[in-house]
Amino acid sequence: MDPNKPSDGLALAPWRWIAGAALALVATSAAADAVPAGGGGAGEQGASADSAGSADAAGAARIPAPAADPMTQLKQRLQQVLDARLARDARGTHELQLPLRSVSAAPRRKAPAAGARAGTEPAWGYGGSNGPARWGELDPAWSLCARGRRQSPIDLRDGIAVDLQPVRFDYRPGGFEVVDTGRTVRVDLDAGSAIEVGGRRYALQQLQFRRPSEERVDGRQSEMSVQMLHRDADGRIAIVAVLLDEGPALPLVQQVWADLPLERDLPVPGSAAIDPAGLLPPERGYATYLGSLTTPPCTEGVLWIVMRQPMTASRAQIDIFARLYPMNARPLQDAAGRLIKQSAAAD
């Protein structure tokens, strides 16, 4: 490889450039010494000898004027070049740069979107090949749906009657959105409402409706139920379930139905504030046990609080939901010897 031959991406060191300039200046100075001071080039060489002057006069005309020392000129010129180079270096690089080939930047790999798994979630439902009996086979992450030992719902019978600590309901009016998920009607609630039970505070997050009720009390099933999902600061889940029998209309249900979306998976803001306390029965006795979510992935360790006194919804309100979802309840699961506690008397 020729070290003096420039290539793409290489810089010429300043000493090479200065050395070349010095050689050029030496050559220039030597040439200047050979040229007469009175003129230069072919004009001087082709001058006519018409004048009949003496040889001494002609010779005197050709005597060159005194010239500065060539090394002094070289030093002065080099100093000028160096001064200009240092001034330029102060603004940029200290080397002469040759143009580099443009290199296209490698495309960035897009990070997977948060919640990307939701887009690949297997289709599931309440009947056919993707019904509850097959949930555990549809996704390895849903294996608890088939093999779990604390699954919900269960028939709440043979419970132990004890003086259960009352649930403190701290429900407040607030904003909400209604979503038709394709499997139920879900109500997402603004923060502010909560329950306190067992020394923990669980924030109310959403309501979901079922038909018929998933929960049964001593074998009895209701027309519908509403499940109120809560979560504490550590991520623990508590669900308060209220049974809905046919009877007088329930204002809160009517309010939700009035804001039903026209399309699935399209949240619709509620037209007015909603008060979750409107779902609670006057008597606050309940049954409780440890179970699971009743939909995939069937997560266990959920605290269930099932109100023993049902509320009512009108036939028209029930029929509206039935037109959307005639049946969206998971079948009963094996209680597997779990302890069920219930209030000894109405609170």
C-alpha positions in Angstrom: 0.0 0.0 0.0 1.4 3.4 -1.0 1.5 5.5 2.3 1.4 8.7 0.2 -1.7 7.8 -1.7 -4.9 9.1 0.0 -7.9 6.9 0.4 -11.5 7.4 1.6 -11.8 8.1 5.3 -8.0 8.8 5.8 -6.6 12.2 6.9 -3.3 13.8 5.5 -1.0 14.8 8.4 -0.1 18.5 8.5 3.7 17.8 8.1 3.2 16.3 4.7 1.3 19.3 3.4 3.9 21.7 4.9 6.8 19.7 3.5 5.3 19.8 0.1 4.7 23.6 0.4 8.3 24.1 1.5 9.7 22.2 -1.5 7.5 24.3 -3.8 8.7 27.5 -2.3 12.4 26.5 -2.6 11.8 25.8 -6.3 10.1 29.1 -6.7 12.8 31.0 -5.0 15.5 29.4 -7.1 13.7 30.3 -10.3 13.2 33.8 -9.1 17.0 34.1 -8.7 17.6 33.2 -12.3 15.2 35.8 -13.7 16.6 39.3 -14.3 15.1 42.0 -12.1 14.2 44.3 -15.1 11.9 41.9 -16.8 11.1 38.3 -17.3 10.1 35.6 -19.7 10.5 35.6 -23.5 10.4 39.4 -23.8 13.7 39.7 -22.1 15.3 37.0 -24.1 14.2 38.4 -27.5 15.1 42.0 -26.9 16.7 43.7 -30.1 20.3 44.8 -30.1 19.5 47.9 -32.2 21.3 50.1 -29.7 25.0 50.5 -30.7 25.9 51.1 -27.0 29.1 49.8 -25.7 29.4 46.3 -24.3 29.9 47.8 -20.8 26.6 49.7 -21.0 24.8 46.6 -22.2 26.4 44.5 -19.5 25.4 47.1 -16.8 21.8 46.9 -17.9 21.8 43.1 -17.2 23.1 43.3 -13.7 20.3 41.9 -11.4 19.1 43.9 -8.4 20.0 42.6 -5.0 17.5 39.9 -3.8 16.5 38.8 -0.3 18.1 35.7 1.0 16.0 32.6 -0.2 15.9 31.0 3.2 14.6 34.2 4.7 11.8 34.2 2.1 11.0 30.6 2.7 10.8 31.2 6.5 8.5 34.1 6.0 6.2 32.2 3.6 6.1 29.2 5.9 5.2 31.4 8.8 2.3 32.8 6.8 1.1 29.4 5.9 1.3 28.1 9.5 -0.5 31.2 10.9 -3.4 30.6 8.4 -3.5 26.9 9.3 -3.6 27.5 13.1 -6.4 30.0 12.7 -8.4 27.4 10.6 -7.6 24.7 13.2 -9.1 26.7 16.0 -12.4 26.5 14.2 -12.3 22.8 13.3 -10.1 19.7 13.0 -6.3 19.6 13.2 -6.0 17.5 10.1 -6.9 17.9 6.5 -9.9 15.6 5.9 -10.8 13.8 2.7 -14.5 13.3 2.0 -15.9 10.0 3.5 -18.3 7.7 1.7 -21.8 8.3 3.0 -23.0 5.4 5.1 -26.7 4.8 5.6 -27.7 4.4 9.2 -28.9 1.0 10.1 -32.7 0.9 10.7 -33.7 0.7 14.3 -35.6 -2.3 15.5 -38.9 -1.2 16.8 -39.5 -2.2 20.4 -42.5 -4.4 20.9 -45.5 -2.4 21.9 -46.7 -2.7 25.4 -49.4 -5.3 25.7 -48.5 -6.8 22.4 -49.7 -10.2 23.6 -53.2 -8.9 23.7 -53.2 -8.9 19.9 -52.3 -12.6 19.7 -54.6 -13.8 22.5 -56.6 -16.9 21.4 -60.2 -16.4 20.7 -62.3 -17.7 23.6 -66.0 -17.7 24.5 -68.7 -19.6 26.3 -69.6 -22.3 23.9 -68.3 -24.6 21.1 -64.6 -25.4 20.5 -63.4 -22.4 22.5 -65.8 -22.6 25.4 -64.9 -23.0 29.1 -64.1 -26.7 28.9 -61.3 -25.8 26.4 -59.9 -22.6 27.9 -56.9 -24.4 29.5 -55.9 -25.8 26.1 -56.0 -22.6 24.2 -53.0 -21.0 25.8 -50.3 -22.4 28.1 -50.7 -19.3 30.2 -54.3 -20.4 30.9 -53.5 -23.8 32.3 -55.1 -22.9 35.6 -58.5 -22.9 33.8 -58.1 -26.6 33.5 -55.8 -27.7 36.4 -56.4 -25.1 39.1 -57.7 -26.2 42.5 -59.2 -22.9 43.6 -61.4 -22.0 40.6 -64.5 -19.9 40.5 -67.5 -19.9 40.5 -68.7 -22.4 43.1 -72.0 -23.2 44.8 -71.9 -21.4 48.2 -73.4 -24.0 50.4 -72.4 -25.6 53.8 -70.6 -22.4 54.8 -69.5 -21.8 58.3 -71.7 -19.1 59.9 -69.4 -16.7 61.9 -69.4 -13.1 62.9 -67.7 -11.8 59.8 -66.1 -8.4 59.9 -68.3 -6.0 58.0 -67.0 -4.8 54.7 -66.5 -1.1 54.7 -67.9 0.3 51.4 -66.3 3.6 50.5 -68.2 4.1 47.2 -68.4 7.6 45.7 -70.1 9.0 42.6 -67.6 9.4 39.7 -67.1 9.3 36.0 -67.1 6.0 33.9 -66.8 4.5 30.5 -68.9 1.6 29.1 -67.2 -1.0 26.9 -68.9 -3.9 25.0 -66.0 -6.4 25.0 -67.7 -9.0 22.8 -68.2 -11.2 25.9 -69.8 -8.8 28.4 -70.6 -5.2 29.2 -67.8 -3.7 31.2 -67.9 -0.4 33.1 -64.5 1.2 33.8 -64.7 3.5 36.8 -62.7 6.6 37.7 -60.6 6.3 40.8 -62.1 7.2 44.2 -64.2 4.3 45.3 -62.9 1.4 47.4 -63.7 -1.2 50.0 -61.8 -2.1 53.2 -61.8 -5.7 54.5 -59.4 -7.9 56.3 -57.2 -4.9 57.1 -56.7 -4.1 53.4 -58.0 -1.4 51.1 -59.0 -2.4 47.6 -59.7 0.2 45.0 -62.8 -0.3 42.8 -61.8 -0.5 39.1 -64.7 -2.0 37.0 -68.0 -3.6 36.9 -68.9 -6.6 34.7 -72.3 -8.2 34.1 -73.2 -11.9 33.8 -76.2 -13.8 32.6 -77.3 -15.9 34.4 -75.4 -15.4 37.6 -72.2 -17.3 37.9 -72.6 -17.4 41.7 -75.1 -19.7 43.4 -76.2 -19.6 47.0 -77.3 -23.0 48.3 -77.8 -24.1 44.6 -80.0 -21.1 43.7 -79.0 -19.2 40.5 -80.2 -15.6 39.7 -81.2 -14.1 36.4 -78.0 -12.0 36.3 -75.2 -10.8 38.5 -72.8 -7.8 38.6 -69.2 -8.4 39.6 -67.3 -5.4 41.0 -63.5 -5.9 40.6 -61.2 -4.3 43.2 -57.4 -4.3 43.5 -55.1 -3.3 46.4 -51.7 -1.6 46.3 -50.0 -5.0 46.1 -52.1 -6.2 43.1 -54.4 -8.5 45.1 -57.9 -8.8 43.7 -61.2 -8.7 45.6 -64.5 -9.2 43.7 -67.8 -8.2 45.2 -70.7 -10.0 43.5 -74.3 -8.9 43.7 -77.1 -11.2 42.5 -79.8 -9.6 40.3 -83.3 -11.2 40.4 -86.2 -10.0 38.3 -88.2 -7.2 39.9 -88.2 -3.4 40.0 -85.8 -1.7 37.7 -82.4 -0.8 39.0 -81.5 2.9 38.2 -77.8 2.2 37.9 -78.4 -0.6 35.4 -80.6 1.7 33.4 -77.9 4.4 33.4 -75.3 1.9 32.0 -77.7 0.6 29.3 -78.4 4.2 28.2 -74.7 4.6 27.5 -74.2 1.3 25.7 -71.7 1.6 22.8 -72.8 1.2 19.2 -69.6 -0.8 18.4 -67.6 -3.4 20.3 -64.3 -2.4 22.0 -65.2 1.3 21.6 -65.3 2.9 25.1 -68.1 5.4 25.5 -67.9 8.0 28.3 -70.8 8.0 30.7 -73.2 10.9 30.3 -73.3 11.5 34.0 -71.5 10.4 37.2 -72.3 7.0 38.5 -72.6 5.9 42.1 -71.6 2.2 42.7 -73.3 2.2 46.0 -76.6 2.0 44.0 -75.8 -1.7 43.4 -75.5 -2.7 47.1 -78.4 -4.3 48.9 -79.7 -2.8 52.2 -78.5 -5.9 54.2 -74.7 -6.3 53.9 -74.3 -9.9 55.0 -72.1 -11.9 52.7 -70.3 -15.1 52.0 -66.6 -15.3 51.3 -64.0 -17.7 50.0 -60.7 -17.8 48.0 -61.2 -18.5 44.3 -60.2 -17.2 40.9 -61.1 -15.0 38.0 -63.9 -16.6 36.1 -62.4 -15.7 32.7 -59.0 -16.6 31.2 -56.3 -16.7 32.5 -58.3 -17.9 35.6 -55.8 -16.4 38.0 -56.2 -17.8 41.5 -55.9 -16.1 44.9 -58.9 -13.9 44.3 -61.0 -12.9 47.4 -64.7 -13.3 46.6 -67.4 -11.5 48.6 -70.8 -12.5 47.5 -73.7 -10.4 48.9 -76.3 -12.7 50.3 -79.3 -10.4 49.6 -80.0 -10.1 45.9 -80.9 -6.8 44.2 -83.4 -6.6 41.3 -83.5 -5.6 37.7 -86.6 -5.2 35.5 -87.6 -7.7 32.9 -86.9 -5.1 30.3 -83.4 -4.5 31.7 -82.6 -8.2 31.7 -83.9 -8.7 28.2 -81.7 -5.8 26.9 -78.6 -7.6 28.1 -79.9 -11.0 27.0 -80.1 -9.7 23.4 -76.4 -9.0 23.6 -75.3 -11.9 25.6 -77.9 -14.7 26.2 -75.3 -16.7 28.2 -71.9 -15.5 29.4 -71.4 -17.4 32.7 -68.7 -19.9 33.4 -70.1 -23.3 34.8 -69.7 -24.2 38.4 -66.2 -25.4 39.5 -65.3 -28.0 42.1 -65.1 -26.4 45.6 -62.4 -28.9 46.4 -63.0 -28.7 50.1 -62.4 -25.0 50.3 -63.5 -23.2 53.5 -66.6 -21.0 52.9 -67.5 -18.4 55.6 -70.8 -16.6 55.8 -72.3 -13.9 58.0 -74.2 -15.4 60.9 -76.8 -12.7 60.7 -77.7 -9.8 58.5 -75.5 -6.8 59.0 
